[in-house]
Amino acid sequence: MTTEVRSLREFKMPDVGEGLTEAEILSWYVKPGDTVTDGQVVCEVETAKAAVELPIPFNGVVEQLFFPEGATVDVGTVIISVAVAGEAGAVAPAAAAPVAPVAAPAEAEPARREVLVGYGPRTGGTQRRARRTTTTTVVAATPAVPAPAPAAVPAPVAAPVVPEQPTGDRPLAKPPVRKLAKDLGVDLRAVTPTGRDGVVTREDVHAHAAAAAAVTAPVAGPVVAAPAAPAESVSVATATTGDVRVPIKGVRKATAQAMVASAFTAPHVTEFVQVDVTRTMKFVRRLKESGELGRDVRVSPLLLVAKALLTAIKRHPEINAQWDEAAQEIVIRGQVNLGIAAATPRGLIVPNIKDAGAKTLSGLAVSLGELIDTARLGKTSPNDMQGGTVTITNVGVFGVDTGTPILNPGEAAILAFGAVRELPWVHKGKVVPRQVTTLALSFDHRLVDGELGSKVLADIAALLERPKRLITWG
């Protein structure tokens, strides 16, 4: 006679990025009672660097979800338990020695912790950042609530995803659309999808929210949908003024910390130049119409700005550098990892194209298109945002002429590409309408002096005025 041995296995929040100690659970894809298989994605979490889907590393049936959507969880904390079927074995006779109890799941784990995403296992134990035990002025009238000890396992939450979840399929939507629906308080199950294959789009969410607002009596201040979460992470709308308090976390928190550190660590200098880019705009149109770079390759002025910057760096490699405070050295980087600042529903991120300086114009176009598409879908991985050496921010897409960009931490330069406008310009001795843009180059004055910064900016301008030089100079 045989019987099946079943045991509980616990899945902990993994290290989803180097140096990160916590992550917010954005969405659960399973609920208690669901069957899961090895490699199946069970939830999506957001760190300070990216939104990441977490796969489960074993087969079984979901027993408990320990945190609701919206909760921030320390790395190493159990987030889900699964009943796992063991190997079949013979039932011991009554007179036999008692069977040793099944070892606790934590003890059964090997010493080397599995890492599903991120950069691999760390040596030694995981160090967690101590939780704050007092609230800030965000909720000034609320008494401080002590945070639970890191080692304690929180009380189970019965099906926190959507308690009223029907037995049908989960609505199909991309992560940025789910985030939008969450922010607007829209239940995706109530939205009529218009996207291909029944996918809910941003327009569907906005249309549903507008329709709901039209039939709802007006209230004082916006309605804020808040999931069950710690007090410090709940948005608060006041009934008298309509003010909304938004938690500072995730990408926005990381961006704020990085920008403050950069602004008050690296002495910034910004230089500006106006450029006649009429020939560049004609070159872009020619590449689009001819399909020289490939049939499905998107060509934009940003592509040629990126190529001009990379060409200028080849001529002046000292600007592709990093300040090493600990070693008291300037590190001139061997390759250019070109960052492109991208505005996403989660905030500003700067993914980068690895070894962009070694790519042809066609290869750069393909990489740039993939980078932008991935960022818009909210699928940028932590690795794609590590190791950048120089950055471009395209403020022109918002109709802005220029700005004074702040350096991405660890980089020596950032180029702002402004809007292209038709302006009166002196060309061949006559004032005629020409396509003009303004470039702004910010650099770290510890590494880059005025001469080097000016030469780099002048080279970029010269290349965009006569884009054929991209071939001869490159």
N, C-alpha and C positions, 0 to 999 in steps of 0.2 A: 504494500500500500504506500502510495506517495502523496505528498501534499506540497502545495506551493508556498514558499516562504516569502512574505512581503515585509518590507521595511520602509521607513521614511527616510528620504534624502533631502537635504536642505541646500538650496542654491543661494549663495551670498552675492551681494553687490560686488562685481569684479572691479579691478583697477582698469578703467576705461581710458586712461590717458596719463602720461607721465606727470607726476607731481600733484594729481588731483586726489582729493580726499572724500568727496561726496558727489552725489548726482541726484537730480530730481526725476521722479517717475512721471513721465508724460502720459503714457497710455499703457493699459494692460490689454493684451491680445487673448488672454485666457481667463477662465474663472474656475472656481472649485468644481470638481467633477469632470473637467475636460481631460481628454487623453492627449499627452504630449509625446513627441519622439525626439531622439537625439538630434540636435541641430535646429530644432524648431524655434522660431523667434517667439518669445513669450511677452516681451514688453519693450517699450522704447523709453530711454532715459536721456536727460539733457544734462550735460556737464557745462563747465565754464568755457569749453572749447567747441563742442559739437553735440548734435543729437545722434544717438547711437542705439541701434536695435540689439537686444541681448538674446542670444540663443541659449536654450537649456542643454546641458551636456549629458542627459540620460533620458530613458524612456519611462513612462509611468502615468499615473493619474494625479491631477492637481488636488492636493488636500487643502492648503490654505494659502492665501495671499496676505502677507503681513503688513502691507502698507497700501493706502489708497493712492489714486492718481493725485499728483500735486505735492506729495510728500517728498522731503529731501532726506536722503538716506546716506549714512556713512559707508565708505568702502569697507567690505568685510562683514557687513550686517546681513543677516538672513532676510531675504525678501519673499521667498516662495518655498513651500515644501511639497514634495511629490512622493506618492506611494509607489515604490519600485518593486516589481516582481523579481524574486531571486531564483536560483536554480532549484529544480525539484529534488527532493531527498527523501529517504525512507523515514517513516515515523518510528521513533525509538520505542521499544517495548517498555511496559510499566516498570519491570524490575531493573531496568538499566539505570545507569547513573544519570542524574538530571542533566538536561541539555543546558549548556552555557547560554546565558542571554545574549541576544544580538547586540553587538557593540553599537554605541551611540554613533550617529552619522558623523559628528565632528571628529571622532577618533578613527573612524574608518577611512577618512580622507588621507591620501598620501601626503608626505611632507611637502611635495612640490605642488603648489596651488595652480589649478588650471586657469589659464588666462584666455578668455574668448575674444577679447578685443583689446586694443591698446598696443603696448610696446613690449610685452613679455613679462615674466615674473620678476619681482624685485628680490634682492638678497636680503635675508633677515625678515623680521616681522614688519607688518604694516603699521606705520605710525599715523594715528588719526589726529585731526585737529580737534582740540577741546571745544565742545559746544558752549555757546554763550548761555549763561544762566539768568541774564537779565535782559529785558526788552529795551529798545532804544526809544527815541522820541516819536517813532512812527505811530505807536499806540500808547500815548503818554498816560492815559487814564487807566490802563489795564495793569494790574499787578503782575510782577514777574512770575513766570511759570518755570520751575526748574526743569531742565532737560533731562531725559533719561540717561542712565549710565550707558556708555558705549557697548558694554558686554551684554546688557540685558536684552532679552528678546521681547519685543512689544507684543501686546495682546493681538490675537488674530482678528482680521477684519473680514467679515463675511461678504464675499463678492463685492469689493469696493468699486469695481469698474463701473457698472451700471446695474443697480439692484433690480431694475425693472426690465433687464435685458430679455428680449424675446428669444425664442429658439431659432430664429433665422440667422442669416449670415451677418457679420459685422459690416457696417457701411464702409464702402471703399472710398478712401480719401488720402491725399498725400499729407505728410507731417505738417507742412506749413498751413494747410487748410484745416487740419484738426486743431492746431494752435489758434487759428483765427476763430473757429467755432467756439472754442473754450473761452477765449477772451470776450466774445459777444454773447456768451450764454446760450448758444444755439445747440440743440440736441441733433446730432447728425442723422439720427434715425428718422427724424421728422422732416428732413430736407429731401426734396425731389431732385435726384441727380440728372444732369444733362450732359455730363462728360461721356467720353467713349467707354463702352463696357460698364456703364452704370457708375462711373466715378463721380463723386461730389466735387465740384469746382469752387473756387473762391467766389465766383459770381453767384453760384447757387446759395452759398451761405449768406452773402450780402442781401440777396433777394428775399430769402426767408426771414432774415432779421428785419428788413424794411416792412415786409408784410405783417409781421408780428407787432411791430411798433404802430402800424396804422390802425390796428384793431384793439390796441391796449390803451386804457385810459392813461393820460399823462401823469407822471409822478415827479416829485422834486428830486432832481439829480438822476444820473444814469443808473440802470440796474446792473449790478455786477454779479456774475455767477461765480461762486467760490466753492471749490471742492473741499471735502473734509481734509483739513491740513492743519499743521501747527499754527498757532495764533499769529506768529510773526510773518507768515506767508499768505495771509488772507487780505485781499483788496478790500478797502473800506470806503464806502460812499456815504458822505454826510447828507442828511436829509434837508439841510437848510441851504447849503452853498453848492451842492453838486460836485464837490471836490472828490477826486479819486486817488487813493494811495496805491501805488504799484510797487510790489516787493522788488528790491534791488538784488537780483540773483542771476545765475546762469551767465550767458554771454555778456549781458549789459554790465553785470558786476565786474567780470573779468576785464572788459574793455575800459571801464572807469578806472580800475586800479592800474592797468597798464599805462593809460594815458597820463594819469597823475604822476606815476613813477618816471615816465619818459620826460614829461614837461619840466619836472623839477630835478632831473638828473643830468640830462644832456642839454648843453647850451645850444638853443636853436637859432639858426640864421635862415632867412628865407629871401630868395632872389626871384625876380619876375622878368619875363620877356614876352612881348607881343610878336606873333609870328604870322606871316602870310602863308596860309596852308592851302591856297587855291590849287596848286599842283598836286598836293597830297590828296585832296578831295577828288580830283579828276582821276588820280591813280587808283583810288579805292573803287570808283565807278567802273574803271576799266577791268580791274580784277574781278569784280562781281559779274560783269557781263561776259567776260571771256571764259570764266571758270578755270583760269590757269592754276589755281591752288587746289582744285578738286571740285567736284560737282556739288557736294553737300557741305562744303566748308564755308562758314560765314566770314565775311570780310567787313571790317569796320575801321573807322579812323583810329580807334584804340589799338588795333593790331599794329598799325604803322608807328604809333607813338611808342608802343612797347619795343618794337624793333629798333627804333631810333635810340631809345634809352640803352638797350643792350649793346648797340654798336658804340655808343659813347663810352660805355663802361669798358669795352675792349680797348679803347684808346686811352682810358684813364682808370685802370683797375684799382687804384688806391681808394676810389669812392665806394667800392664794394667791400667794406671793411667793418670790423667790430672792435669795440673798446673792451679790453679784458682788464677790469679793475684789479682783480686778485693777483694777476701775474704782472700787472703794470706793463702791458704790451698792447700794440695795435695789431689785430689779426686781419690780414688781407685775405679774403675768402677765395678759395680756388675755383669755385663755380658760382654762378648767379642763380639763386632761387627767387624768381620774380613773383612778388606778392601783388594781388589785385584786390583792392578793398571792395567788398560787396555788401550792399544793404539787403538784409533778409528779414523776414517776420520775427526772427529771434534776436535781431540786433546786427550790428556791424561785425563782420568777420573778414579776415585777410588770409584766404588760402593762397598757396604759391605754386608756381610751375617749377618743378625741380630741374636744375641744369638748363634753364631756358636759354642761356647764352650759346649753347651748342646746337640749338634747333634751327632748321631752315625756316623761311617765312611760312611755308606750308605747314610744317610741323608745329610752329608756334601758333598758327591759326587754329589748328585742331585742338591743341592743348588749352588754348584760351576759351574756345567754345565749350569744351567739356567742363572746365573749371566753373564757368558761369552757370551752365545748366545744373551742375551738381549743387552749387550754392543755392540756387533758386528753389530746388527741390528739398532743401534742408538736409542733404545727405553728405555734406562735407565731413570727411573723417578727421580725427585729431592729427593724424600724420600729415595730412595736406596743409595743416596750419602750423607745422613745426619747421624751423630751420630757414625761414625767409631771410634774405639778405638785403633786398631793396624793394620798394613798393611804389605802385601807381594808384592814385585815387582819381577816378573820373567824375569830377563834380559837374562837368558840362552836361551830363544827362539830365540834371535837374535845372538846367537853364542858368547855372551860376558861372560867372566869368572866371573867377579864380578864388583862392583862399590861402591861408597859411597853415598847411597840414602839419600835424604833430607826428613825429617819428614813431614808427612801430618799434617797440623796445628791442634793443640789440642790433638795430640797423643804423646805418650812417646817413641814409638819404631817402627821401620820399618825393615823388613828382606828382603835382596836381595838374590835371588836364582840364581846361575850362571849355565853356561852350564855344562853338564855331559860329561866328556871326559875319554877315555881309557888312563891311564898313568901307568908308572912303579911304583909299590908300594910294600913296605915291608909287606908281609902277612905270618904269621906263620914262620918267620925267613928266608923267601926267597923273592927275588925281582920278582914279577909277575905282569902281566897286570891286573889292576882293574879299575872299573868305579868310577871316582872321580869328585867331585864338590867343589866349593868354596862358602861358605855362608858369608854374611856380615850383621852385625847387627848395625844399627845406633840408638842411643838413646839420649834422653834429659838429659844432665848431672845434671840438677836441680833436677830431680826426681829420676834418676837412676845412682847409682855410679858404679865404675868399677867392684866391686864384684858381684852386682846383674846382670849387663849386661853380665858378663863372665859366670855366672852360667846358665843363660837362654840360651846363645849360646852353651855352652857345653852340656846342656841337649838335645837341638835340634840335635846336631851332634851325640850324643850317640844313640838317637832314630832312626836316619836315618842309622847309621851303623848296628844296629840290630833292624829292624822294628817290631819284635815280642814284643818288650818292649812297643809298643804302646798299646797293650792289657793289659799287666800287670801294667804299670804305669798309664794308663788312667782309 
